[in-house]
Amino acid sequence: MLAATRFNRARNGFWACSGLAAVIGLWGCSNPPYPRGPVEQLFPQPPRPEDHYYRVREREVHYMQIGGGPARILFIHGSPGDWKAWASYLGDPRLRDRAVLLAVDRPGFGESGPGQVVVAPEDQAALLAPLLVGVGAPTLIVSHSLGGPIAGELALDYPDRVRGAVLVAPSIDPATEHPRWYNRAMTWKMIQWLMPDDFEWSNEELMPLDEELVRMTPRWRDLRVPVTVIQGDKDELVDPRTADFAQRVMPGSLTRIVRVPGQGHFVLWKRRDLVVDEILALLDRTQPPDTPASPLPP
């Protein structure tokens, strides 16, 4: 009996330490190479993006806006994260000259009801859909990581309001997005006590993600707007085979696959030049005629 008790304690200690190691490792992954200070620090000189809020389905959603070009670009961050993941893009003069730029805090993160996580990508898309409404051309969506399936849902559910999407390292393949051992460890109360809050919120999204993606997979064939998928071949968080998945399930005539040698999950910031070039290229490919915006369906 004593030996069994010691064994159980040792086993529990091992898994607790393993879970803590996972938290520490993922903490490094959640500290990508972009600054996250106040707006005045991120944008020392004007112009600076401005805060905006709206209410939908009894939720408040926060986003930042800058730029004055004729197009409209919506940036959707991964998990965890907030709008500041896109600060360098909001500061890019090439993008500001071409479009109104909007970077949103996804529901449950940043200032959009922190901790009030919305699990299903289609439900998140419904909460972000009001950002597609604007005067002029439909919105181009740019997303990273877990923002990928949400961008996909917006393109599928509101094709008349979306002109295209750039998916950077998108978490869309159910075969490679199943929960890992550390995701399960992070459901334990002992581990949650050690985690930053946004880690716990992120794990709420990640645990059921593969099931959500299974449901979504057959819908990719229904895309009616062009999509560019950018995937690093050294990505440690989103399997590089995601590019093959996208090539297989998305309409070939509408899909461009960009494989980036030597780049990991942070290709968004390490190769911002490449991502901006692809955004501008998709804007050029989808230049619509001058038509007034139509209202979203209820």
N, C-alpha and C positions, 0 to 999 in steps of 0.2 A: 504493500500500500504506500509506504513512504517513498519507495523508488518510483512508483507511478506518479505520485504527487510531484516529485522533483522533475520527472520527465515532462509533465504537463507544464510546469512553470518554465522549464527551459525552452520548451517548444513555443509557448506563448511569448516568452521574451525574445526568441529568435524572430518570430513573425512581427512583433512590435518594432524591433530594431530594423528589420527588413522594410517595414512600412515607413519608418522614419527615414531610412536611406532613400526610399523612393520619393518621399516628400522633398528631401534635400536635393535630389537629382532633378526633380521636376521644377523645383524653385529656380534652378539654373535655366531651365527651358522657358520659364515664365519671365525671365529677365532678358528679353531680346535687345539687340543693339539700337535702341532709339531712346531719346530723352523723354522724361515724363514729368517735367516740372510744370509750373503755372504757364498760362498762355503768354504772358509777357516775357518769360524766359525762353519759351519755344519759338516765339516770333519777336525778337528784340526790336525790329523795325516794322512799322506798318507796311502793308496792310496786315491785319490780324483777323482770324476767324471770329465770328460772333456766336454766342450761345443762343439756342432756340429750344423751345419745348412745345410739345403738343400732347393732347390727351386722346386716347383711343381705347375702347373696351375697358374703361375705368383704370387704365394704366397711363402713366406719364412717361414719355420718351424724350430723351435729350439728344440733340445733335449740334454740330458746329457747321457753320456755313461761311464760305468765302468765294471770291471769284465773280466774274460778270460776263463770261462768254455766252454764246448762244446755246450751247449744249448744257447737259445736266449729268453729273456723275455722282453716284452714291457709293460710299466706301463702307464695307461691313467687316469688322474685325473678327478674329478667332476667339479661342477660349483658353484661359481667361483673357481679359483685355479691355480696352476702351478705345474711344475715338483717337487717342494720342498715338496709337499705332500708325496712324496715317498723317501725322503732323508734317513730315517731310514732303508728302505728296500735296498737302494743302498749301505748302510753301513753294511748290514748283511753278515758276512763271509760265512754263509751256502749258501746263494744265489750267492754270487760272485764266490765261488768255482765251482758252477754248471753251471753258464751261463754268457754270456754277458748281462748286464742289461742296458736297455734304458728307460729313463723317459722323456716324451715329454710334451712340452707346447702345449695344444690343440689350434687349430686355433682361434684367437681372444683373447688369454690370454697369460700371461707371455711375452716372447719375440717372439711369433709367431703372429705378426701383432696385437698388443693389440687394441681392439675395433672393429676389422674387423671380426665380428662374422659370423660363418657359421651355419645356423639353422638346416638343415637336417642332421641326423646322417649318412646317406649314403654318403653325400657330405664330411662330416668330415672324414669318413672312407677312401674315395678316396684320400684325402690329406695326410693321415697317412700311406697309403699302402706302400710307398717306404721304410718305416722302417721294413717291413717284409722281405725285400730282404737281404740275408746274406749267407755266406758260411756255409754249414752244415744243421742241422735239422731245420724244420719249427719253427716259433715263437710261444711261449706261451704268451697269453695276460692276463694281470691282470688289472682290472678296478675298479673304485669306483663311485657310485652314477650315475651322468649323463654320466660318461664314459662307463656305462654298455651297452646302446644301440649302442654306437659306436663300442665297442668290438664285440657285436653281429653282426653288419653289416660287420666288417672285417672277422669274422668267416664264415659268409654266402657267402660273395662275393669272398673270397680268401681261400677256404678250403684247397687247396694244399699248402698254405704257412702258415697256422695256425695249430698248433698241439693241441690246446685246449685253454680254457679261464676260468679264475677265476673271477666271478662277485661279488663284495662286495657291499651289499646294493644297488643293481642296480635299476635305475629308468626306469623300462620296462613295468609296468602294466598301460595301458591307463585309466583304471577305477579309479585309485588312483593318477594319475599324472596330473589331470586337473588343470588349473590355480586356485590358491586360491585368496581370496579377496585382500590380500596384494600384489599379483602379479599384479592385475589390478590397485591397488592404485599406484604401482610403475611405471605405464605408464604415470602418470600425470607429466607435466613439473615441477610443484611446488615440487613434491616429488623427481623427478630426480635431481633437483638442490641440494637437501640435501644428495643424495646418493653418496657413493664412485663409481668411474667409473666402477669398475669390477662388482658391483651390477647391474648397468644398463645393462651391456653386458650380464650378467647372465640371467637377466629377458627376454632379447631378445630371449634367447634359450628356456626358460621355458614356455613362453606364448603359443607357438604352439606345445609344446612337446606331449601333449595327442593325437593330430591329427597325428603326425608322428608315434607314437606308435601303433595307430589303424592300420595304413598301414603295419606296421612291424609285427604285431601279428601273422598272418597266416604263415609267413615265418619261425618262430622259428621251426616248424616241419621239415624244410629242413636241420637242422643242421647235419653236418657230422663229427664233432669233439666233444670230451668230454667237458662238461661244469660243473663247480662247482659253485653253488650259495651260498653265505654266507649272512645270514640275521639275524640281532638282533631282538629280540621280543619286545624291548622297543624303536624301532626306531621312532623318532618324525618327520622325514623328508621324509623317504621312508616307506610307510605302510608295516608293517610286513607281511601282506597278499600277498606281492610280492612273497614270497617263495611258496605260494600255486599256484599263477599264473604260476610261472616257472615250477612247477611240472606238471601243467595241459597242458601247451602248448609246452614244450620241449620234445624231444624223451626220454622216460624213461630209455632206455638202455645206454644213453650217459650222463645222468644228475645226479649229486649228489647234494642234498640239505642239507646244514648245518645250522641249526637253533641255534642261540646262546642266551641262557637265560640271561636276565638281561642287555643286551647290546643294545645301541642305534646306531645312525648313525655314531658315531666315533669308532665303532668296529674295523675299519681299524688300528687305533693307540692304542686303549685300549687293544686289543687282537692281537697284531702283531704276537705273538708266534703261535696262532692258524692259522692266515692267511698264515704265512710262511710255517707251516706244510702242509697246503692244497696245496700251490704252489708246494712244493717238492713232495707231493704225486701225483699230476697231472703230474709232470715231469716224475715220475717213471712209471705211467700208460701209458704214451704216448711215451715211449722211442722208437724212430724209428730206422730202419736200416740205415747204413751209405750210404746215397745216395746224389749225388750232387744236389744243388738247381736249380730249373727251373725258368725261367723268369716269371714275372707277366704278365697277359694279358694286352693289351694296354688300 
